[in-house]
Structure formats: structure tokens, C-alpha cells
Amino acid sequence: MRCFLAAAFALFAAAMPASADPETLTVMAGKTEREFILYTPATARSPVPLVLVFHGGGGGDDWMANKSRVLTRTLNEAGYAVAYMNGSARRDGEKLRTWNAVHCCAYAAKKKINDAAYADAVIEEADRRLDIDRTRIFLMGHSNGAMLSYRIAGQMKTTPRGIAPISGAIFADQPDVPDRTAIFMYHAVDDEVLSYDGNPEDKAERWRTAPHVGFVKAEAKLAGLKNCGAPVASGFDGGVQMTERACPGSSSLVAVTSPSGGHEWPANAPGYSIEQAVLGFFERQR
């Protein structure tokens, strides 16, 4: 039944005019001009909550936006503005872009790009246009973009209310996550690119300079960093499992495991809508 509802929602959302035409905008992050794509809800509440979405390694803002139409419409319909962020590449115009998650990936990590400053600049530009709710800034990323969201939450001028890393990872030197920042983390057990169990010989090996922490251990490490309580478990159709912990600062730590779906974006867990799950998580962070 949930599979049917998820499919029906996706079809409905695909036909739903929930946002105004997107704008491609530029900001200065330090001395570097950076691009992002902004989707504004057709009917925006004021102030407007904002979600920054970071593509996976090798992607770009336009690629991520095109692959995330259901996500955009889901968030816009609920009154959220959505900014698709653009990573760094060696040459202007190059589409294969990465983020500096310290131990991954490629150009951005090697050049130590300041992606926290870029995120701050995008928030400022969005605020000038939309009157952004600075108490409800969210980060969402896939793969390398998910790695970034884990790392910069405590580095930004505006502390995010929540992050939603999808099919990403932390490393042994994961910095503290602010008390106020809630976490929604998702990973598929059959992910062969960035392995669920932290296998150092997975397909992402050549992009990393250090092994990543497996999902279960990462959840426990984050719970320790945030001083969260005991996990409460629940399940969904298709074998999807979730744990949730209450944490200081009125935040929470939610960990979702899917038995299948691989490293795909959007995350494809049978019987589970990642778009609806993330929206529900964001809505609870008040």
C-alpha cells in the first residue's frame, strides 16, 4: 500500500505547479564567484525556511535540480525555498564538480575550498530576495554533498536547524555538530559506491584520502558528539528501519536504513518516500 501511495504522490507532485520559475544566481565566496539555482515557492510564507541541496561528487547544480524535481515540488509546496548548490571544478564551465569534505573529494578537497563561506553567501543572497527564516536553515546532500553537510554545520555563520545527509559518510575526525542542529541520515545496505559498513575497498576508494566510518558506527559517534539519548526503533514496509534519538537543543538524530536502493539519487527505498520523510523531519524542527 505504501509503495502505491509513494508512486501516486510522485505522479501528483510531478504535475503540481508548486514553485515559481527557478533563478540562476551568483554570489562571491571570498574572492571566488559561485553559482546556485534558487526555487521559490509559488505562495511563500514569511519568513521563508530555506533548504540548501548539495549534489554528489561529479555532479552540478543543474544536474541535481533536474534529478530532484519531486523533492523541489514537495518542499516548495510546503513553503520552503530550495537552493541547488554548485561544487568546484578545475576549469570554469566544467560539470564534474566536488565538495571539500576534507577527506573527499578530488579538486575541492585538494584545493581546500571554503564551502562553508559559499553556503553563508547563498543564505545572504536568498535573504535579500525572500526574507529567509534564519532559524530554519537546512542542509541536504547526496554522497560527497552529504559528507559536506556533516562537516560544515558547525562552521557556518548561521547554524542550520537540521541536516539531511543521504548516502554519505563521516570520517574519524568528524567535528562537533551544534546542539541546535538535528540530523536525518540515510543509507542503503547494498550501496556499493560508498559502503554501508565502511569497507575501505568500495568504489569510492579512489576519491577518499581516509576511510569513512560505517553507518551504524557513524550514528553512534554522532549520538556521542551530540550527547543524545537512547534510540527508539521503528520499521516501514519494504524492510526500511529507523531509529530516533532525542538530543540537547531540542534536536534529534534520525537514522534510516534501507535494505536496497544502492547509491542512487533520488534515494529509492521500496515503500518509503525519501522526499516525504525529509519534509516531515524538517517540519518537526521548530
N, C-alpha and C positions, 0 to 999 in steps of 0.2 A: 504493500500500500504506500509506504513512504517513497519507494522508487518511483511509483506513478505520480505522486504529488510533486516530487522533485522535478521530474520531467515536465509535468504540466506547468509548474512555476517557471521553468526555464523558457518554455514556449511563450508564456504570457509576458514575461519580462522582456523577451526579445522584440515584442511588438509594442511595448509600452513607451510613450514619449515622456520619459521622466526627467530629462535634462535638456538644458539649452545647448546650442552648438558649442563644441569644445574650442578653447583658445590655446594656441601655442605661444608661450611667453618665455622671456629670458630674464635672468637675474645675474647679478655679479656676486660670486662667491670668492672672496679675496680679490685676486686680480684676473679671475677666470670667468668668462661668460658661460652660463649654463642654461639649458633649455628645460621646460617641463610643459605638460599638457594639462589644462585645467578644465574639468567638467563641473558645471554649476547646476544645482537642482533647479528645475523649472519654477518651483514655488519654494523659496528658501525661507526658513525661519531665521530670526536674527537674535543673537549672533549665530553664525553657521559653524557647526562642527566640521573638521577637515581631516581627511584620510590621505596620507602620502603613501603611494604604492611604488615599491622598488622591484624592478624586473630581475630575472635571473641572469647569471653571467652569460655574456654573448648576446643579450637582447638589447632592447632600446625602448624609449618611452612610447613610440608609435606602435611597435610590435606588441608591447604589453597591453596597451589600451585596446588594440584590435582583438586580442585574445581574452579580454576581460569585460566584454560588453554586458554580460549578465551581472557581474559584480558592480559595474558602474551604475546600471539602472537600479539595482537593488539598493545601493547606498543613496543615490540621488533621490529615489522615490521616498526614502526615509528622511530626506532633508540634509544629507551630507554632501559637501563638496569633495571632489576626488581629484588629486593631483598625481599624474603619472610622471615619475621622475626618470631622468636620463643619466646613465652612468658615464664613465670616462673611457676614452679610446686614444690611441696614439695619434691618429690623424682626424682633423675636422671632417665631419660628414660620415665617418666610419660608423657602421651599425653595430659592430660587435663590441659591446661596452660592458664594463665591470664596475664593482664597488670595492672600496678599501675596507675589508673586514679584517685587516692586519695580516692574517694568515691565508687569505684568499681575497681577491683573485687577480692574477695577471697584472695588466697595466696599472690599474688603480691602486693595488696594494704595493707594487714596486715603486710607484711614484709618491706613495703616501698621501693620496688625495684627501683633502679635508671635506668629507661628505657631510659631516655634522653642520659645517658652516653653510653648505649648499641647502640643507634642509631648513636651517634657520632663515635663509634668504627667501626661500619659497614661501614659508609661512608669512613673512613680512609682506611679500608681494600679494599673496592671496588676501591678507587682511586689508590691504589698501583698497582692494576691489570689492570685498564681500562682507566686511565686519566679521572676522573669524572669532569663534569662541575659543580662546586660548586655554581654557580649562578642559577642552575636549579635542585635543590633537591626537591622532592615532597614526601609527606606522604599520604598514603591511608589506611583506616582501616574500618573494619566492627564491629558494636556493641561495645564491650569493646575496640577493637582496634581503633574504631572511636573516642571513648571518649579520648583515649590516644593521638591521633593526635591533638585534640583540645588543650590539656594541655601542650604538650612538645614543641610546635612550638617556644615558646619564651625562652625555656630552653636549646636548643641545641647550640653547638659551631658554627655550620653552619646553618644560618637561612634558613628554607625551603622557596622556591619560592611560593609553594602552598600546601594546604592540601585538601583531598577529603574524609571527614567522611561520611560513608554510614550506615544508620540505627543506628546512635549513639546518643549521647546527651552531653550537657554541664550541669554544676551544678551552683548554685547561686554564688559560689566563682570562676567562670571562670577567669583565669588570662588573661592579655592583650595578644593579638595576634600581632606580629610585623607588622609594616606598609607594609613591603615588601611582607608579606605572604598573598596570595589570598586564598579564601575559596570556595569550592564547597561542599554543604551539601545536602543530600538526605534523605527522609523518606517517608514511605508509611503510609497512614491514617489508614489502617487496621492492623497495626503492634500491635500484642497482647503481644509480649515479652517485648519490650521497647516502651512504648506507645507514639503515636504521640502528644497527648495532655498533657503529663506529669502526667498521672494517677499513684499515688503512690502505687496502689494495682495491678499493672500489673504483669506479670510473672517474671520480673527481680527484683521484690521487695526484695527477699531474698539475692540477690547479692550486693545490694546497702547499704550504710550507711547513705545516704541522698537522698531526692527526686531529680529527674532530672528536668530540665526545658523543657517544651513543645516546639515543633519545631518552631512554629510561634513566641513565646516569645524569644526563643534562637536566631533566626535570627535577631530580633530587638535588643537584647542585644549585639550581635556581631557587628551589624552595629554601635551601640553606642560606643563600645570599639574601633572600628577602624575609627570612625568618617566618615562613608560612606554617600553618597548622597541618594537621593530618589530612591525607587525601580522602575524598568521598568519591566512590566509583559508580558509574552508570554505563549502560550499553544501548546500542541502537541496532536497527535492522542491518543485515549485511556483515555483522561481526565488528562494527566500529565500537571502540571502547573509549571512555572518557573518565578522567579524574579531575577533581576540582579541589583546590585548597584556598582557604581564606588567609589573607596576608595583611600585615600592617598597612596603614594608609588607606584603608577602605578599598584595597586592591585584591586581586585574586590571581591564581595560577591555574590555568586550564590546559590540560594535555590530552590530545585526541590522537588515537592510534587507529589506522585503518589496515586491515589485512591485505588490501590490494590497492592498486592505483598507481604504483610506481612513483616516478618523479614528475609526473605530468602536471602541466598547468593549463587550465584550472585544475585543482585537485579533484580527482574523480573517485570518490568513495561510494560504492553502491549503497543506496538507501539513505544517503547523507548529503545534504546541500551545504557545501562549504560557505557559499555566499550568505545563506540564511543564518548559519552558525556564527559567522563573524559579525554579521549585523546584530544578532541577539547579544553577543558578547559586548560589542560597542555600546549598545543601548543600556546595558546594565552598569556601565561605568559613568556614574553621575557625580 
